[in-house]
Amino acid sequence: MRLRLLALLMLIVAVTACDAVDSMKEGFAHSQAVSDKLEKTVGLKSFVGFNWNNGSLTSVTVTFQGLPPDGALSDISAKARQAIAAEFKQTPKQILISFSIEP
């Protein structure tokens, strides 16, 4: 009886862990797709991070490598918002856009 219970518990843990791993893989794929889309539209490479909480997209962080030569911040934020909504299929509660510059 104990062996069956232990086997069942291990199976439940394995299935739950696989679902979490699949969710993370999917999130990273969305992140890369947003980064690729923004590189094409804005012209700068970017890093896109995300945070999920209980199945809800709570925040997305976009960090561009450098400053765009031309383009208003409002245009960049609109393009980022569109790319995030299109790829993640959810609107996050918060979007943080930043620029990394050389000292």
N, C-alpha and C positions, 0 to 999 in steps of 0.2 A: 504494500500500500504506500509506504513512504517513497519507494523508488518511483512509482507512478506519479506521485505528487511532485517529486523533485523534477522528473522529466517534463511534466506539464508546466511547471514554473519556468524551467529553462527554455521551453518552447515559447512561452509568452514573452519572456525577456528578449529572445532572439527576434521575434516578429516585431516587437515594439522598436528595438534598436534598428532594424532594417528600415522601418518607416522613417525614423529620424534621419538616417543616413541618406535615404532617397530624397527627403525634403531638403537637406543641405546641398546635395548634388544639384538639385533643381534650382535652388537659390543661387548657387555659384554660376550656373549656366545663364540664368537671367542677368546676373551681375555682369558677366562678360559680354552678353549681347547689348546691354545698355552702354557699356564702355565703348564697344565697337561702333555703335550707332552715333554716340556723341563725338567720337573721333572724326567720323565722316562729316557731321553737320557743323561742329564747332572748329575742328581743325587742330585740336590738342588731344594728346593721350590723357586718359583719366583712369583713376582707380575708383571702383564703385563698391562700397560696403553696404551691408543691410542688417537689420535686426528684426527678427520675428518674435512675437510673444503670443503664445496660445493660438497659433494659426493665423494671427493677424500681423500684417506688415506695419511695424511701428515706426521705423525710420530707415532712410536711405541716405548715405553720405557719398557725395561725388567730389573727389579731389582731382583737380586738373594740374598737370605738370606744366606750370608756367602761366603767363597771362596771354590771352588772345590778342593778336595784333590789332584787330578791329572787331567790334561787336559789343553791344551794350550788355550790361549785366542782366537786364530784363529779358533780352533775347536768349541769352545763355540759360537763364533759369526756365524760360518757357520751353526751350528745346529739351532740357533735362527732365522737366515735368512730363512732357509728352513721351519721351523715351522710357521713363520709369513706368508710367501708366500702361504703355503698350506691352512692355516685356514682363513685368511682374503681375499684370492683370489685377492689381489692387492699387489703391491710392494710399500711400503711407500717411501716418499722422504728422510726420515731419520729414522735410528734405533739407539737408545741409550741403551747401555748395562752398568749396574752398579752393584756393589756389596755392600751389607749392612753388616757391621761387628760390633761386640760388642766392645765398648771402653775399 
